[in-house]
């Protein structure tokens, strides 16, 4: 049976590191009048300057306003082609640090109207980056003291509307039912939230059959990424709550305790 390429896990060998910073970027809305390049360029520069930093681009990188979209066509500063050229140029300094690209609702508008997939073009132009339009899974290998561990994550842009923090967090908790991974990344709502979900699991790596085995707690990190659009235009007209611009930073690290390595995951805003 032929397998679907979209189901292929993005395998990333970063075993030269025992610690990695992952900064998911979404909702840049390139081309929108109110997009804040000062803030987003700061994140891009931070990633570019650190050897142990990587990113996932999680949709709505372009605004792609049209006559029948929430964002106003006449409020976009430039055409989609010009917006794409600017976006590509801004991301070029970190092209070797992008693990995966997904497609957002704004790019979906263009794709559904005329069949042009700007995010597929971006993935190709930046050097053949894995492209998962509807969402995808990554596996990142880190190493410490000749031992290796694999950190797994799942990212998709997001869906629907949500106004309260609880409703936004509920979405990423729903996403956690889709895949069994270490971290989940959801965008779309322009709200930075970091949430933990702990589950009981058998100690798969140290399971023994000749002695008692005890359950362990596995930490999962749930990330709602932020946005990079100022509180103006349709966001204000619809009465959405103003949010801080930016996105959370996820830290994946191998820790060595009493000769045994384990995963350590943290996230901050």
VENQUI-V619874 format. One record per pair of residues at least 24 apart in sequence whose C-alpha atoms are under 10 Angstrom apart, sorted by sequence separation. I is the first residue (numbers start at 1). J is the second residue. If there is no record, write none. Layout:
i:I j:J
i:I j:J
This chain:
i:23 j:47
i:62 j:86
i:132 j:156
i:133 j:157
i:134 j:158
i:154 j:178
i:165 j:189
i:168 j:192
i:169 j:193
i:173 j:197
i:196 j:220
i:197 j:221
i:223 j:247
i:224 j:248
i:225 j:249
i:22 j:47
i:62 j:87
i:98 j:123
i:108 j:133
i:154 j:179
i:168 j:193
i:169 j:194
i:195 j:220
i:196 j:221
i:197 j:222
i:223 j:248
i:244 j:269
i:21 j:47
i:61 j:87
i:107 j:133
i:153 j:179
i:154 j:180
i:162 j:188
i:163 j:189
i:165 j:191
i:169 j:195
i:195 j:221
i:196 j:222
i:223 j:249
i:35 j:62
i:80 j:107
i:152 j:179
i:153 j:180
i:154 j:181
i:158 j:185
i:159 j:186
i:161 j:188
i:162 j:189
i:164 j:191
i:165 j:192
i:194 j:221
i:195 j:222
i:196 j:223
i:223 j:250
i:35 j:63
i:95 j:123
i:98 j:126
i:100 j:128
i:101 j:129
i:102 j:130
i:103 j:131
i:152 j:180
i:153 j:181
i:154 j:182
i:155 j:183
i:156 j:184
i:157 j:185
i:158 j:186
i:159 j:187
i:160 j:188
i:161 j:189
i:163 j:191
i:165 j:193
i:194 j:222
i:195 j:223
i:222 j:250
i:21 j:50
i:28 j:57
i:98 j:127
i:100 j:129
i:101 j:130
i:102 j:131
i:103 j:132
i:104 j:133
i:152 j:181
i:153 j:182
i:154 j:183
i:155 j:184
i:156 j:185
i:157 j:186
i:158 j:187
i:159 j:188
i:160 j:189
i:193 j:222
i:194 j:223
i:195 j:224
i:221 j:250
i:20 j:50
i:21 j:51
i:22 j:52
i:23 j:53
i:24 j:54
i:25 j:55
i:26 j:56
i:27 j:57
i:28 j:58
i:29 j:59
i:30 j:60
i:31 j:61
i:32 j:62
i:33 j:63
i:80 j:110
i:95 j:125
i:96 j:126
i:99 j:129
i:100 j:130
i:101 j:131
i:102 j:132
i:103 j:133
i:104 j:134
i:151 j:181
i:152 j:182
i:153 j:183
i:154 j:184
i:155 j:185
i:156 j:186
i:157 j:187
i:158 j:188
i:159 j:189
i:193 j:223
i:194 j:224
i:20 j:51
i:21 j:52
i:22 j:53
i:23 j:54
i:24 j:55
i:25 j:56
i:26 j:57
i:27 j:58
i:28 j:59
i:29 j:60
i:30 j:61
i:31 j:62
i:32 j:63
i:91 j:122
i:95 j:126
i:96 j:127
i:98 j:129
i:99 j:130
i:100 j:131
i:101 j:132
i:102 j:133
i:103 j:134
i:104 j:135
i:151 j:182
i:152 j:183
i:153 j:184
i:154 j:185
i:155 j:186
i:156 j:187
i:157 j:188
i:158 j:189
i:192 j:223
i:193 j:224
i:194 j:225
i:20 j:52
i:21 j:53
i:22 j:54
i:23 j:55
i:24 j:56
i:25 j:57
i:26 j:58
i:27 j:59
i:28 j:60
i:29 j:61
i:30 j:62
i:31 j:63
i:32 j:64
i:94 j:126
i:95 j:127
i:96 j:128
i:97 j:129
i:98 j:130
i:99 j:131
i:100 j:132
i:101 j:133
i:102 j:134
i:103 j:135
i:150 j:182
i:151 j:183
i:152 j:184
i:153 j:185
i:154 j:186
i:155 j:187
i:156 j:188
i:157 j:189
i:191 j:223
i:192 j:224
i:193 j:225
i:19 j:52
i:20 j:53
i:21 j:54
i:22 j:55
i:23 j:56
i:24 j:57
i:25 j:58
i:26 j:59
i:27 j:60
i:28 j:61
i:29 j:62
i:30 j:63
i:31 j:64
i:32 j:65
i:88 j:121
i:92 j:125
i:93 j:126
i:95 j:128
i:96 j:129
i:100 j:133
i:101 j:134
i:102 j:135
i:191 j:224
i:192 j:225
i:193 j:226
i:17 j:51
i:18 j:52
i:19 j:53
i:20 j:54
i:21 j:55
i:22 j:56
i:23 j:57
i:24 j:58
i:25 j:59
i:26 j:60
i:27 j:61
i:28 j:62
i:29 j:63
i:30 j:64
i:31 j:65
i:84 j:118
i:88 j:122
i:92 j:126
i:95 j:129
i:101 j:135
i:102 j:136
i:190 j:224
i:191 j:225
i:192 j:226
i:17 j:52
i:25 j:60
i:26 j:61
i:27 j:62
i:28 j:63
i:29 j:64
i:71 j:106
i:84 j:119
i:87 j:122
i:88 j:123
i:91 j:126
i:92 j:127
i:100 j:135
i:101 j:136
i:189 j:224
i:190 j:225
i:191 j:226
i:192 j:227
i:16 j:52
i:25 j:61
i:26 j:62
i:27 j:63
i:29 j:65
i:70 j:106
i:100 j:136
i:182 j:218
i:183 j:219
i:184 j:220
i:185 j:221
i:186 j:222
i:187 j:223
i:188 j:224
i:189 j:225
i:190 j:226
i:191 j:227
i:69 j:106
i:81 j:118
i:84 j:121
i:85 j:122
i:88 j:125
i:89 j:126
i:100 j:137
i:182 j:219
i:183 j:220
i:184 j:221
i:185 j:222
i:186 j:223
i:187 j:224
i:188 j:225
i:189 j:226
i:190 j:227
i:14 j:52
i:80 j:118
i:84 j:122
i:88 j:126
i:100 j:138
i:181 j:219
i:182 j:220
i:183 j:221
i:184 j:222
i:185 j:223
i:186 j:224
i:187 j:225
i:188 j:226
i:189 j:227
i:190 j:228
i:32 j:71
i:33 j:72
i:55 j:94
i:99 j:138
i:181 j:220
i:182 j:221
i:183 j:222
i:184 j:223
i:185 j:224
i:186 j:225
i:187 j:226
i:188 j:227
i:190 j:229
i:32 j:72
i:54 j:94
i:55 j:95
i:66 j:106
i:69 j:109
i:99 j:139
i:180 j:220
i:181 j:221
i:182 j:222
i:183 j:223
i:184 j:224
i:185 j:225
i:186 j:226
i:187 j:227
i:32 j:73
i:33 j:74
i:34 j:75
i:35 j:76
i:53 j:94
i:54 j:95
i:55 j:96
i:56 j:97
i:57 j:98
i:61 j:102
i:62 j:103
i:63 j:104
i:64 j:105
i:65 j:106
i:68 j:109
i:99 j:140
i:32 j:74
i:33 j:75
i:34 j:76
i:54 j:96
i:55 j:97
i:56 j:98
i:57 j:99
i:58 j:100
i:59 j:101
i:60 j:102
i:61 j:103
i:62 j:104
i:63 j:105
i:64 j:106
i:65 j:107
i:137 j:179
i:139 j:181
i:32 j:75
i:33 j:76
i:34 j:77
i:48 j:91
i:54 j:97
i:55 j:98
i:56 j:99
i:57 j:100
i:58 j:101
i:59 j:102
i:60 j:103
i:61 j:104
i:62 j:105
i:63 j:106
i:64 j:107
i:66 j:109
i:138 j:181
i:139 j:182
i:226 j:269
i:31 j:75
i:32 j:76
i:33 j:77
i:48 j:92
i:49 j:93
i:53 j:97
i:54 j:98
i:55 j:99
i:56 j:100
i:57 j:101
i:58 j:102
i:59 j:103
i:60 j:104
i:61 j:105
i:62 j:106
i:63 j:107
i:64 j:108
i:65 j:109
i:66 j:110
i:137 j:181
i:176 j:220
i:219 j:263
i:221 j:265
i:223 j:267
i:225 j:269
i:31 j:76
i:32 j:77
i:33 j:78
i:45 j:90
i:48 j:93
i:49 j:94
i:52 j:97
i:53 j:98
i:54 j:99
i:55 j:100
i:56 j:101
i:57 j:102
i:58 j:103
i:59 j:104
i:60 j:105
i:61 j:106
i:62 j:107
i:64 j:109
i:65 j:110
i:138 j:183
i:176 j:221
i:218 j:263
i:219 j:264
i:220 j:265
i:221 j:266
i:222 j:267
i:223 j:268
i:30 j:76
i:31 j:77
i:32 j:78
i:44 j:90
i:45 j:91
i:47 j:93
i:48 j:94
i:51 j:97
i:54 j:100
i:55 j:101
i:56 j:102
i:57 j:103
i:58 j:104
i:59 j:105
i:60 j:106
i:61 j:107
i:63 j:109
i:64 j:110
i:137 j:183
i:176 j:222
i:218 j:264
i:219 j:265
i:220 j:266
i:221 j:267
i:29 j:76
i:30 j:77
i:31 j:78
i:44 j:91
i:47 j:94
i:48 j:95
i:57 j:104
i:59 j:106
i:60 j:107
i:63 j:110
i:66 j:113
i:137 j:184
i:175 j:222
i:219 j:266
i:30 j:78
i:31 j:79
i:44 j:92
i:45 j:93
i:46 j:94
i:48 j:96
i:59 j:107
i:60 j:108
i:31 j:80
i:41 j:90
i:44 j:93
i:45 j:94
i:48 j:97
i:59 j:108
i:172 j:221
i:173 j:222
i:30 j:80
i:31 j:81
i:40 j:90
i:41 j:91
i:44 j:94
i:47 j:97
i:135 j:185
i:172 j:222
i:173 j:223
i:191 j:241
i:31 j:82
i:32 j:83
i:47 j:98
i:135 j:186
i:171 j:222
i:172 j:223
i:189 j:240
i:191 j:242
i:192 j:243
i:30 j:82
i:31 j:83
i:104 j:156
i:105 j:157
i:172 j:224
i:190 j:242
i:191 j:243
i:192 j:244
i:30 j:83
i:31 j:84
i:37 j:90
i:102 j:155
i:103 j:156
i:104 j:157
i:105 j:158
i:169 j:222
i:171 j:224
i:190 j:243
i:191 j:244
i:192 j:245
i:194 j:247
i:29 j:83
i:30 j:84
i:64 j:118
i:101 j:155
i:102 j:156
i:103 j:157
i:104 j:158
i:105 j:159
i:169 j:223
i:189 j:243
i:190 j:244
i:191 j:245
i:192 j:246
i:193 j:247
i:194 j:248
i:206 j:260
i:30 j:85
i:31 j:86
i:100 j:155
i:101 j:156
i:102 j:157
i:103 j:158
i:104 j:159
i:105 j:160
i:169 j:224
i:190 j:245
i:191 j:246
i:192 j:247
i:193 j:248
i:194 j:249
i:30 j:86
i:31 j:87
i:62 j:118
i:101 j:157
i:168 j:224
i:190 j:246
i:191 j:247
i:192 j:248
i:194 j:250
i:205 j:261
i:30 j:87
i:61 j:118
i:62 j:119
i:190 j:247
i:191 j:248
i:205 j:262
i:29 j:87
i:61 j:119
i:28 j:87
i:60 j:119
i:59 j:119
i:187 j:247
i:57 j:119
i:185 j:248
i:57 j:123
i:158 j:224
i:153 j:220
i:157 j:224
i:183 j:250
i:153 j:221
i:154 j:222
i:155 j:223
i:157 j:225
i:153 j:222
i:183 j:252
i:196 j:265
i:182 j:252
i:196 j:266
i:195 j:266
i:196 j:267
i:194 j:266
i:195 j:267
i:25 j:98
i:194 j:267
i:195 j:268
i:24 j:98
i:57 j:131
i:58 j:132
i:59 j:133
i:193 j:267
i:194 j:268
i:22 j:97
i:23 j:98
i:24 j:99
i:26 j:101
i:58 j:133
i:59 j:134
i:193 j:268
i:194 j:269
i:22 j:98
i:24 j:100
i:25 j:101
i:26 j:102
i:58 j:134
i:59 j:135
i:163 j:239
i:164 j:240
i:192 j:268
i:193 j:269
i:22 j:99
i:26 j:103
i:27 j:104
i:29 j:106
i:58 j:135
i:163 j:240
i:164 j:241
i:192 j:269
i:26 j:104
i:27 j:105
i:29 j:107
i:162 j:240
i:163 j:241
i:27 j:106
i:182 j:263
i:56 j:138
i:106 j:188
i:182 j:264
i:183 j:265
i:104 j:187
i:105 j:188
i:182 j:265
i:183 j:266
i:104 j:188
i:183 j:267
i:12 j:99
i:11 j:99
i:10 j:99
i:10 j:100
i:59 j:155
i:58 j:155
i:59 j:156
i:60 j:157
i:57 j:155
i:58 j:156
i:59 j:157
i:56 j:155
i:57 j:156
i:58 j:157
i:59 j:158
i:57 j:157
i:58 j:158
i:151 j:252
i:150 j:252
i:151 j:253
i:151 j:254
i:149 j:253
i:150 j:254
i:149 j:254
i:148 j:254
i:147 j:254
i:144 j:253
i:145 j:254
i:147 j:256
i:142 j:252
i:143 j:253
i:144 j:254
i:142 j:253
i:143 j:254
i:144 j:255
i:145 j:256
i:140 j:252
i:142 j:254
i:143 j:255
i:144 j:256
i:149 j:261
i:151 j:263
i:147 j:260
i:148 j:261
i:149 j:262
i:150 j:263
i:151 j:264
i:145 j:259
i:147 j:261
i:148 j:262
i:149 j:263
i:151 j:265
i:145 j:261
i:144 j:261
i:143 j:261
i:10 j:129
i:11 j:130
i:10 j:130
i:20 j:140
i:9 j:130
i:10 j:131
i:142 j:263
i:8 j:130
i:10 j:132
i:20 j:142
i:9 j:132
i:18 j:141
i:19 j:142
i:6 j:130
i:8 j:132
i:17 j:141
i:18 j:142
i:19 j:143
i:6 j:131
i:7 j:132
i:15 j:140
i:16 j:141
i:17 j:142
i:18 j:143
i:19 j:144
i:5 j:131
i:6 j:132
i:10 j:136
i:11 j:137
i:12 j:138
i:13 j:139
i:14 j:140
i:15 j:141
i:16 j:142
i:17 j:143
i:18 j:144
i:5 j:132
i:6 j:133
i:9 j:136
i:10 j:137
i:11 j:138
i:12 j:139
i:13 j:140
i:14 j:141
i:15 j:142
i:16 j:143
i:17 j:144
i:18 j:145
i:58 j:185
i:59 j:186
i:60 j:187
i:6 j:134
i:7 j:135
i:8 j:136
i:9 j:137
i:10 j:138
i:11 j:139
i:12 j:140
i:13 j:141
i:14 j:142
i:15 j:143
i:16 j:144
i:58 j:186
i:59 j:187
i:60 j:188
i:6 j:135
i:7 j:136
i:8 j:137
i:9 j:138
i:10 j:139
i:11 j:140
i:12 j:141
i:13 j:142
i:14 j:143
i:15 j:144
i:18 j:147
i:56 j:185
i:58 j:187
i:59 j:188
i:6 j:136
i:7 j:137
i:8 j:138
i:9 j:139
i:10 j:140
i:11 j:141
i:12 j:142
i:13 j:143
i:18 j:148
i:27 j:157
i:57 j:187
i:58 j:188
i:6 j:137
i:15 j:146
i:17 j:148
i:18 j:149
i:24 j:155
i:26 j:157
i:15 j:147
i:15 j:148
i:14 j:148
i:15 j:149
i:15 j:150
i:14 j:150
i:13 j:150
i:12 j:150
i:11 j:150
i:12 j:151
i:11 j:152
i:10 j:152
i:9 j:152
i:10 j:153
i:9 j:153
i:9 j:154
i:75 j:233
i:75 j:234
i:25 j:185
i:26 j:186
i:27 j:187
i:24 j:185
i:26 j:187
i:27 j:188
i:72 j:233
i:24 j:186
i:25 j:187
i:26 j:188
i:27 j:189
i:28 j:190
i:71 j:233
i:72 j:234
i:24 j:187
i:27 j:190
i:70 j:233
i:71 j:234
i:26 j:190
i:70 j:234
i:71 j:235
i:70 j:235
i:61 j:227
i:58 j:225
i:60 j:227
i:61 j:228
i:70 j:238
i:40 j:227
i:39 j:227
i:40 j:228
i:39 j:228
i:40 j:229
i:38 j:228
i:39 j:229
i:36 j:227
i:37 j:228
i:35 j:227
i:36 j:228
i:37 j:229
i:35 j:228
i:36 j:229
i:34 j:228
i:35 j:229
i:36 j:230
i:55 j:249
i:34 j:229
i:35 j:230
i:55 j:250
i:33 j:229
i:34 j:230
i:35 j:231
i:53 j:249
i:54 j:250
i:32 j:229
i:33 j:230
i:34 j:231
i:35 j:232
i:53 j:250
i:27 j:225
i:28 j:226
i:29 j:227
i:30 j:228
i:32 j:230
i:34 j:232
i:53 j:251
i:24 j:223
i:26 j:225
i:27 j:226
i:28 j:227
i:29 j:228
i:30 j:229
i:33 j:232
i:34 j:233
i:24 j:224
i:25 j:225
i:26 j:226
i:27 j:227
i:28 j:228
i:29 j:229
i:33 j:233
i:24 j:225
i:25 j:226
i:26 j:227
i:27 j:228
i:28 j:229
i:32 j:233
i:23 j:225
i:24 j:226
i:25 j:227
i:26 j:228
i:27 j:229
i:25 j:228
i:43 j:246
i:42 j:246
i:43 j:247
i:40 j:245
i:39 j:245
i:40 j:246
i:43 j:249
i:39 j:246
i:40 j:247
i:36 j:245
i:36 j:246
i:28 j:246
i:27 j:246
i:26 j:246
i:27 j:247
i:25 j:246
i:26 j:247
i:24 j:246
i:25 j:247
i:24 j:247
i:25 j:248
i:23 j:247
i:24 j:248
i:25 j:249
i:23 j:248
i:24 j:249
i:22 j:248
i:23 j:249
i:24 j:250
i:22 j:249
i:23 j:250
i:21 j:249
i:22 j:250
i:23 j:251
i:21 j:250
i:22 j:251
i:20 j:250
i:21 j:251
i:22 j:252
i:20 j:251
i:21 j:252
i:19 j:251
i:20 j:252
i:21 j:253
i:19 j:252
i:20 j:253
i:18 j:252
i:19 j:253
i:20 j:254
i:18 j:253
i:19 j:254
i:17 j:253
i:18 j:254
i:19 j:255
i:17 j:254
i:18 j:255
i:19 j:263
i:23 j:267
i:18 j:263
i:19 j:264
i:20 j:265
i:21 j:266
i:22 j:267
i:19 j:265
i:21 j:267
